[in-house]
């Protein structure tokens, strides 16, 4: 008995030790945080930068490496690599800093820091590539807490591989004793997939002016939200000394819901959102900063120095992982009238005790602030238009009559647009396809991005390109293809562009292109290595006569040579230049909240010239419509809008004779409008036909171009593909679905009109002629195909029945009632049936059975491919992006693509 008791005690002791050896990772992290509280002024934290909590969790200590700044307003940066290669999630932060030495800290995520030194002056930059802000701290702020199940995604194929810490040392008088600083932040990371991904939304005023001595000045910001739902959980306000109160709201159906409200003179932490706030598609995010100009003798503008002001409202949010976007910005005020109804609390300053103010501003006032360094787009939009240019020539009525006559002739024909499935161009290896055009010989010209990609991190909040370190695209970005066989005829555009977008070709064969990263428009000769004309200032966004902000498309009038530019993602205007590039006039303005009036744009994305009628039509992307204007004056003439367009219309193309072609964007959650191409009667705006591809699927069709014989090409920025469609004439046209493929039938005969351009397709290839004959026969003998398919389906069933009858007969006549014979027969029949079923299958695989017969296609039996995605809605979602506002997918910010 004594031995049993002693053994039991030993087991209990062992069990206790084992239990002490296994602690919860969270409890260990809490213990680590408690022990590191005293490290804010020492450098002990950097001795062990990574601490493991078990199999899935670890802590990463990011600290300045014992620095001593020598002058006030010094910005120092340092980087730490993510210690793992696979995907991880940041789920908690703990800052280590004091306002006695540090004004504020920012933590970025990126893939290539600006320097490999242990630390460097941040004037050299933070990252060479795109960067995301993950965390911000200022003024003795308490740590930010992420909700359970929420994390910032890092590592893996798409996440950041480096953390870059930026520390702003405002007043260095505290360093007179030459002590070392190791301020920083400790991250808690986990490998466990988080169902919700965190991100940052920055609302920022860029054009507020505070008159001297004025007691109350409001800076208002408002943007429509155009993405998947997000949930807000923390906010931060930021101004300089003149700021009194900053408030943020969600506006839905006229109702204002408070996100957060705080004095910017209190600790500028990320404060928790008091009550849960969700943001849905088409909600409005609004913010107001209240300033006072009392005590100032000159005007105060938005800027990064102590003599300037700032108005920033940061929002931390989370989204479902599959739709997540890591960073979004809002710098507009789309409807000033709306702020008449802002709750009164937004206008009431929050009192701050004098001792707190003394503590906050007792040290040297900042002379630089990296929250929005180099933030301003220096020039405001030109508001005056040159109106009432010379009217049309005297023969305008004759041209109009001719155009209407041609239109009547074309529209009198009955046709349908279908994919030219024999065209091999769909298999070309391209980058993101952003622009298409036809040259004077009707060859297809493609503008693509090579190995560069536009996503939500390509630009900062000021629309400045963030990936200059990658250099220009080293592939030929402009390729010319034979429209019949996709044979490469010519290529150019190497080492010139960063993010290609719009393309057109003038009557002389010159290429006109836009680059949204460079914010420029280029004219290129087909055989010239250097541009013939450049409009805009490289890498400098702006809104005056000499700057663009992400220009989207360009068109050249074949009669006058005038140049028209749609500008763009961050401007809302059409600009006219002379043939030599001299500014002439502009028109357009941002869309008002609640409705889109004539002449207002939300991303003018594509241009189509109608020289017959002296008009210019614009694909007003985010307003889901086409607007047309007079070339001479910019006067609005008409709008074409259909429910079938959905919320986005990406591109438009005109064919002489009265046909307008267009493509829309992917539907948003809960909407039914499919992504497709449209053929319209230009005069009436009526939709004549719609079309979709048979091979692959549209993901984000970005541009469209059509020829006079109704051959259509569509370029997709996400699928990185170009489809060709051709016109099929029809008589009493009707369609049926067979084996997942649409077959067109007619009561009499159907003529397949081959897609011929001016340079006729090569027809001497006997194999190609045989293919075309086969297509004609297939279209005109649907009944034969149906009988053949039915027969092929019945044959294996009959064969199987014959085998079973034969087995049963042999069993009865040869083996009789012998049980061993039955087992042998069962085994034999099992082998026979097994061959019919296929290996490992529980049933007959007709695809495998027929595939064993030479020349028989498996098509119709194998599972159909169901490709589809989008970042611009997301990326593989999204991403337009192309965070072309993109958007991908699900709702994008006008992005990117």
N, C-alpha and C positions, 0 to 999 in steps of 0.2 A: 504493500500500500504506500509505504514511504517513497519507494522508487517511482510509483505512478505519479504521486504529488510533485516530486522533484522534476520529473519530465514535463509535467503540465506547466510548472513555473518557468522552466526554460523556454517552452513554446510561447508562453505569454510574453516573456521578455523579447524574444525574437520578433514576435508580431508587433510589439510596440516600436522596436527600432525600425522595422520595415515601414510602419505607418509614418514615423517621423521623417523617413527618407523620401516619401512621396508627398509633396505639397502641391496645392493648386497653383498653376502658373500665374493666375491673377494675384493670389496672395503673395507669391514671391515678388511679383512686380511691385506690389504695394510696399513690401518690405524694402525693396531696392529704392523706391522713390523716397521712403522715409529716411533711409540712410544717406541719400544724396542731397537732402535738403540743405545741408551745410556747405555744399560744394560751390555755391554761386560765386564766391570770391576766391576760390582756389582752383587748382588744376588737377585735382585728384581724379575727376571724372574721366579724363582722357587716358588714364593708364589702362583702363579696361573698357574699350568702346563698345564691345558686344558681350552681352550676358544672355546665356540661354536659359529658358524657363522649362525646357522639356523638349518634346518632339516637334512641337508646332510653333511655339512662341519664343520670342527673344526681344531684348531691349538693345537699342542703338543709341549710344551717347555721342552727340554732335556738339563739340566745343571748340571755341577759338583756341589755337595752340599757344597760349601764354603770350599774348600780344600787349604792346604798350603804344597806343596811338599818340602821336607827337603833336597833333594840332586838332582843334575843334572841328566838328562836322566832318570827321573822317568816316569813310565807308570801307569796311574790310569784309572780304569774302573768303570762305574756305569750303572745301568739298569733302564729302565722305562717300565712298562707293557703297552701294547696297551689297551686303556681305553674302547674298545668295543670288543664284541665277534665275531661279524659278519665280513665279508670281507670288507676291506677298501683299499684305494689307496693313496700313498704319491705322491703328485703332485707338491710340491715346498719345497725348503730348504732355511733357512737363518742362516748363521753361526754367532756366537758371540765369537770371539777370536782375539787375537793380537799376532803377532810374538814376541813381547817383552817377553811374558810369555809362549807361546805355540809354539812348533815346528810343530806339525801336529795333526789332529783329524781324526778318522775313526768312521763311524757309521755302526754297524752290525744289522742284523735282525736274531733272532733265537727263539727257544721255551723254552730254559732253560739256563739262565745265569749261569756262573761259581760260583757265590756267591749270597747270599741273603742280604749281607750287603749294607749299603747306598753307599759305594764305596769300592774298593779293589785294591790291586796291580795286574796289568795285567799279572804278571808272573804266577798267578794262572790259567790263561786262560781267554778267553772272554765268551765262551759258552760251555756247556757240550755236546750239540748236534750239528747238522749241523748249519752253519752260512753263511749268505750272506752279502757281503759288499754292502751297499746302497749309501754311500756318503764318500768322502774324501776331506779334506781341508788342505792346508799348505801355509805358507808364505803370510799372508794377502790377501788371494784369494777372489775375488768377488764371490757372490752366484751363484750356478748353476741353470739354468732355464730349466725345462722340457717342451717340446713342448705340445701344446694343445692336449688333448685326450690321453696323455701318463702318466702312473703312475707306481710306484713300488707297486706290490700287497702284502698286508700284511693281517693277520687275517684269519678268515674263517677256512675251513678244512685243507688247505694246506699252508697258509701264516704264516709268523712269528708272534708270540704273544708278543715278547719282543724286545725292542731296547736296544742295548748295545753301549754306547759311550766310546771310548778309546781316551785318551788325552795323548800326549807325551810332557812332560815339559823338553825342552832341557837344558836351562840355568836357574838355579833357583836364580841367583843373584838378579833378580827383586823382589824376595820375602823376601829380607832382612828386609823390614818394617813389616813383618809378616801379610801382608794383605791376604784376602781370595780370591780364584779364583772360578768363576762360569762360565767358558767357556762352550760353548755347541752349540746347533743348534735348531732352531725352525722349526718344520715340519707343512706343510699344508696338511691335509688329507681330503678325501671325500668318501662318501659311494656310489657315483654314479659310476657305472661300467665304466671302461675305455676300449675303444676298442683296445688300444695298450699298451703293458706291457714293462716296461723298464728293462734293465739288464746291466751287466758289463762284458766286455771282457778284460782280462789282458794278454798282451804280455810281456814276461819276459825272459831275458838271464840268464842262470844258470852256464855257463862254460867259460865265458870270462876271459882272463888273460891279464893284462896290464903291459908290461915290463917297468922297470925303465928308465926314460929319453926318451922313445919313443914319438915322437911328435904326431902321429895320430894312433889310434887303433879303429877299427870298431867292434861293437858287433851287429850281425845280427840275426833276428828271422823271421821265415816264417812257416806258416801252411796252409794246404788246409782247406777250410771251407766246412763242410759236413752236414749243417742243413738247415732249412727253411729260406727264405729271412729275412734279418735284415737291419734296417736303422740306420745309425750312425748320432748322433747329437752333441756329445761333446767328448773331449779327454783331457788327462792329461799326462804330462811327469814327470819322476822322476829318478834322479841320485844323487850321492853325489858330492863332489867338483871337480872331474876330468871330469865330463860330460860337453861337449861343445854344442851339439845339438842332439835332438832326433826327428826322423821323422817316420811317419806311412803311409802306402800305401795300396791300393787295387790293385792287379795285375790280370787283366782279358785279356786273349788272348794276353799276352805279353805287354799290355798297363798298365803303372803305373799311378794311380790316387791318388793324395795327400789327405790323411785324415786330417793330421795336422802336424805341424812342430813348435818346440819351443825350446828355451834355458831352460834347467833345472835349471839355476841360477836365472831366473825370477820367480815371484810368481807362485807357482805350483798349479794353479787352474784347474778346468775343463773348458777349453775354447770351445766355439762353433765351430763346423765344418763349415768352411766358405761356402762351396758349398755342397749341398746334395749328400751323398754317400750311395748307397745301396750295400749290399753284397749278392750274390746269391750262390747257391750250386756249389761247385768246384772252386769258386774264391780262390785266394791266399791272405792272410793277411800278410803283410811284414812290418818290422820295423828295423830301424838302430839307434844305439847310437854311437856317436863319442866321444872318450876320448883322453886325452893327459896324458902321464906318466911323463911329465916334472916336475922336482922338487922332484920326488920320488926316493929313493935309493934301494928299493926292489920291487919285483913283487906285483901287486895289483890284488886281486881276487874278485869275486862276493861274497857278504856277508852282514851281518847286522850291522857291526861296522863302526866306522869312518875311520878306516884304510882300509876298504873294499870299493867296489863300487857296484852300482846297475844300472840296465838298465830296466826300466819299462815303458810301453806305455799302459795306460788305455783307453778304449773306452766305452763310454756310447751309448747304442743302444736301439731301440724298435722293437718289433715284434708283429704280430697279436696275440691276447690273446690266441687263441686256440692252437698255436704252441710255446708259449713263453717258453724260458729257461732263468733262472735268472742270471746264472754265467757261464762263459766259460774261458778257459785259453789256451795259446800257449807258450810252452817253448822250441821249437825245431827250427832248421834251416834245413829244409828238402832238400834244394838245394842251396848250397853256390854259385854255378856258376851263378845262376839267378841274384845275386847282382852286377854282372858286368854291368848290364843294368840299375841300379838304377839311378834316375835323379841326376844330379850333385849337386842340391841344398841340398841334404841330407848330403853332405860332407863339406858344408860351415858353419863354426860356426856362431852363431848369436851374434853380439857384445853386450856386457852389460857394461853400464857405471860403472866406478870405484866406485862411491858413492853408486850405487845400490849393487855392490858386497860387499862393506864394510858393508852395512846395512844387507845384507843377511847372512854374515858369521862373523859378529862382535861378536856374542854371542858364547857360548861354543859349540863346534862342537859335533854333536851327536855321541854317542858311541853304540847306538842300534837303529834299525829301524824296526818297526813291519810290514812294508809293506810285508817283506819276512822273518820274523823271523824264524830261523831254516829252511831256504829255500833250502839249497843245498842237493842234492844227492851226498854224499861225494866222491864217486869213479866213475871214468869214465868207460865206457864200455870196456870190454876186447876185443881187436881187433884181437889179434893173434889166429889162429885156429891150432889145432893139426891135421895135414893132413896126408894122406897116412897111415892109420892104416893097420893092417893085412887084406889081401884080404879074400874072401870067402873060406869056407872049400872046400876040393877036391870034395865033393859030391854035390856041388852047381848045376851043370848041371842036375844031376838026380832030385833034388828037383824042379828045374825050369820046367823040362819036366812033372813031376807029377802035378804041379800046373796048367800048361797049359791044361793037359788032363782033370782035374777036372773042369776047367773053361769051356772047350768046352762042357762037359756034362751038366752043369747047364745052360749055355746060349742057348743050343739047345732047351730048354723048352720054351713054350709060356705062359706067365702069366701076371696078372695085380694085383697091390696092391690096396686094398680097406680097409676102416675102418671096424674093427670088432665091429659092433654097439651093440652087446650083452654084450660087456665087461664093467663091472661096475666101472672100475678104473677111468673113466673120472669124477666121482662124488666125488672123494676123497677130503677131506679138507686139502689142502697143502698151504705152502707159495710159494714164487717165486721158480719155478722149474729150477734149473741151470744145473744139471748133471744127466745122466742116464748111467747104465751099466748092464751087465748080469754076474751073478756069475758062478762058475763052475757047479752048478746044473741048470743053465739057469733060475734062479729066477731073477726077475726084481729088481734092486737096484736104489733107487731114492735119490738124494741129493737136499734138498730144504732149504729155508732161514727162515722158521718159521715166526715169526712176524717182522723180519728185512726186510728192503727194500733198494735197491740200487737206488738212484736217483742222480740228478746232484749236490746235496749238500753233498753227503756222504764223499767227499774228498776235501781237499784244493788244491791250485795250485801246491803244492809239492807232491801230491798224498798221503798225510798223512790222515789216517782215522779220521773223525771228530766226530764220535758218540761213542767213547769209554765209555762215561757215561751210555750208555744203557746196558753195560755188554754183555757177550756172549749170544747166543740164548739159551733160557731155554727149548726149545722143542727138541725132538730127530730129528736131521737133516738128518740122514741116515735111510731110511726105506726099508725093503725087502718085496716084494709082490709076491704072487703066480701069475705067468703070465697068468693063465687061468681064475681065478675068482677074482683077486685083493685082496685076503685075506692077511691080515698082518701076516707075518711070524716072523719078527725080526725087532728091531729098536735100534739105538744107536746114539752117537754123540751129547749128551746133554751137554750144558755148555762148549763147546770147540771152537765154531766158531762164527765169527762175520758176514762175508759175503761169504757164500759158493759159489763155482763156478764149477770147473771141477771135474770129478769122473771117475775112472777106477777100475777094480778088477783084480788082478793077478791070476795066475793059482792055487795058494794056497788059494784063497778066501780072501786075504787081501784087504782092501779098501785103495785106494790112492786118496787123494783129495787135492784141492787147495783152499785157502781163500784169496780173493783179498784185504780184509781189513788188515789182518795180514801179507800179503806178504809172505806166507809160503806154503810149501807142506808137507802133513802128510801121514804116513803109519799107518793104524789102523787094528788090528786084529778084526775079527768078534765078538769076545767075550771079548775083552780087553777094559778096561775103559780108559787106558792111551795110547797115541800114541807109536808105536814101533820105529818110526823114524821121525824126524822133519828136514826139510831143510829150510833155510832162517832165518832171524832175526825178531822176532815179532814186527809188527807195524812200521818197518823201511824199506822204499823203497830204492832200490839201484840197481846198474848194475854191480857189481863185482862178483867174484866167490861165495861169501857167501850171497849175497842179491838177492832178486827178486823185481820186481815192478809190482804188480797186476798179478801174474801168472794165466794163464787161464785153462790149462789142464796138465795132466800127463799120461804117458803110460809106461808100463813095458814089456820088451822083454821076452816072455815066455821061450826062449832058453837060453839066457845069463844072464837074470836078470837085465840088464842095465835099468836105469831109464831115461826117456826123459821128459823134462818139456818145455812147450811153455810159454815164458815170453816176452810179455804179453801185457797189455794195454799201458804201458809206456816204455817198452823195446821191441825190435823187434828181438828176437833171440830164438833158440832152444838150450837147454843145456842138455848135457849127463852127468850122474853120474854113478858111479859103483853101484853094488847091495847094498853096504854098505853106499852109499851116498857121496862118494868121487868124487870131480869134475874131469871130464875127458876132455871134450872139449865143444865148442859151435860154432854155425854158424848162419848167418843171419844178416841183417842190415835194417835200415829204408828205406822206399820207396822213391825214388827220385821224384822230382816234374815232372809232365808231363807224366811219364811212370813208370811201375813197372817191374823191371828186375828180372830174376831168382835169388832166394835167398834173395830177399828183401821182407819185411813184413810190412803190416799196420794192426796190431792186429792179430797175429797168435792165433786163437781162439779155435781150436779143433784139436786133434791128432787121427790118425788111424794107427795102426801097421799092416803091411802086412808081417807077418813072413815067409810066403811061398817064398817071393821074397826078403826078407831082406831089406824092404823099410819102410819108415815112411812118411805118407801123412799128410799135414797140411791144415786146412781150413783157408786160408788167408782172413780174414773176410772183411775188408774194401776194399780190392782189388778184391773181388768177384771171387775168384778162389781157386783151389786146387793145391798145390805144393807137389811134392814127392821127397824124398832124400834117399840116401843109408845110412843104419844104421851105417856102420862101419866108414864112412868118412864124412858124411854130404854132400856128392856131390849131386848136383841137377840132377834129372833124367828126370822129365817131369812136364808139367803143364796141368791141365784140366780146361777149361773155356768155358762157353756158354753164349750167350746173355740172355737165359731164367733165368740164375742165378740172373740177375740184378746187382746192385752195391755191394751187400753184400752176403756172404756165411758164415753161422754161424757154421755149424757142419758137420762132415763127419764120416762114419762108414764103415768098411770093413767086408765082409763075405767070408770065405775061399771058393775058387772056382771061384773068379773073379768078384764079385758084389760089387759095391761101392754105398752107400746110403748117401744122403746129404739133408740139408734143407737150404733155403735162407732166406733173410730178407724182410720186407715189402717194397714195391716200394716207391720211392720218388715222390713228386708232378710232374705230367706230364709224368711219366713213366708207362708202361703197364705191365711189368713183374709181375706176381702175386706171392704171397708167397705160397710155395708148397714144397713137397718132391720130390726127384729125385732118380731114380735107373739107374746106369750107368755100362757099360762094362768097367772093369778096364783096360783091354789091349788097347782098342781103345779110351776110353773116351766118347764113344757115349752114349747118353741118351736113355735108353730102355723104361722107363715108368716114369710118374709123378703121384702124388697122393695128395689129399686134404681130410680133414675130412668132414663127413656128419653132425655130431653133433657139434654144436658150429663152431667157425672159428679159424684158426691160427691167433694169434696176434703178438707174437714174438717167434717163435719156436727156442729154444736155444740149444737143444742137441738131438741127434738121436742115437739109437743103434738097431742093427739087428742081428738075429740069422740065423743059417744055413738053417732053413726051411722057410726063408724069412718072418718071423714075425718081424714087425718093431714097435718100440715104439718111440714117439716124445714127448719131454717135452717142455712146453711153459712157459717162465718166466713171461709174463704179464697175460696170461689167468690162470696161476697157475694150470695147468692141464697136464695130461699125456694121450695121445691117443695111442690106439693099432691098428695096421693095419696088415692084413694077406694077403696071396697070393691066388689069384683065377686063376686056370688054365682055358684056354679058347681055343675055336675052332672057327675059322673065326669070331673073336671077333668084335662086333660093339656095340655102346652104343646109347641109346635114352634117352630123358628127359621126365619124366612124373611127374606132380605135384611137380616139383622142386627137385625130387630125381632121380639120375642116375640109370637106370635099365640096367643090362648087359644081352644081348640076344645072343643066338647061334642058328645056323640052326639045329643042332642035339640036343645034350644034353650038359649040363654044370656041371662040378664037382666043388663043393665048397670044397676047401682044408682047413680043420680046422687048426687053428694055434696051432700046437703041439710042445712043447719044449721037452727036454730030460725027464723031469719029466712029464709024460703024464697027461693031464687034467682029473679030476675026471669025470667019465661017468656014475656013478651009479645013479645019481639024475634023476628020471623019468621026472621031470618038465623041467630040462635042456635038456634032450634028445628030449622032445616034442618041445622045442623051436628050436633046431637044425633041427628037421624034418620040422618044419614050414618054416624055412629059406630056406631049400632046395626046398620045394614045391613052395615057393614064387618065387624063382629064376627060376624055370623050368616051371612055368605056368603063364607067363606074360599075355598071351592072355585071360585066364580066368579072371584075375584081371581087365583087360581093359573092358571086357564085364560087369563085376559086377559093376564097377564104373559108366559106361554109364547107366546101368539100374537104379542104385540108383539116378542118376541125373534126369532121365526122370520121375520117379515115382511121385515126388512132383508136377511137372508141370501138369501131367495128373490129379492128385487129385484136384489141383486148378481149372482146366478147368471143371471138373465134378461138383464141388461146385458152380461155377459161373452159369453153365447151370441149376442146380437144383434151385438156387435162382431166376433166371430169370423165370423159369417155375412156381414156387410158386407165384411169383409176379403177373403173368398174370392170373393164374387160380383161386387164392384165393382172392386177394385184388382188383383186377381189377384196376380201375382208381382212387381209393381213395388215396388222397394225404397223409392222416395220416398214412395209411398203408404203403405207400412208405417210409415215414420217419422211421417207425418202422423197416421196412425191411432193410433200409440203415444202421440203427443202429445195427441191428442184424448181417448183413453181415460184417459191420465194425469190430464187435467184433471177428467174425470168422477169417477175414483176419488179424486182429491185432494179433491173436494168432500165425498165420503163420509168420507174419513179425517179431514178437518179440517186447518187450517193447521199446518204444522210437525210433524205427527204421523206416526209410522211405522206406524200401524194404524188400523182403523176405530174412531171415537169414537162409540159408541152414545148417550152422553149428549148430545153436541152435536147429533147427527142428530135425536134425538127432541125435543130442546129447541126446535128450529126449528118444531115443530108446536104451534100455539096451544093453551094449556091443559094441555099435558103436563108433568108434574113430572120433574125430573132425579133425584129421590130414588131410591136403589137403584143408581144408576150412578156417582155421584160418590163420592169417598173419604169414609168416615165420619169425623166429628170425634172426636178422642181427647183431649179436654181432661183435665187432671189435674195436681195439683201439691201442694205444701205446704211451707212453710218448716219452725207450732207445730210438719211434719216436714220440711219445710224448703224452703223459703221460696221458693215457688215454691221453696221450701224454706226455709222453714221456715221455718219458722219457725214453733206453737203454738206465732215465733215466737211461731202463738201460742206464742212461746217460752213459749205457755202451757205452759210446760213441755211447754208445751207442748210444741209441738211441733207438725211438718209436715211430714208429711211424712215422712218418716223420723222417728226417735225424738226427741221434744221434751222439754225440761224442763218440767216442769209450769209452762206458760206461758201460757203465754200464751195461750191463747185462752179 
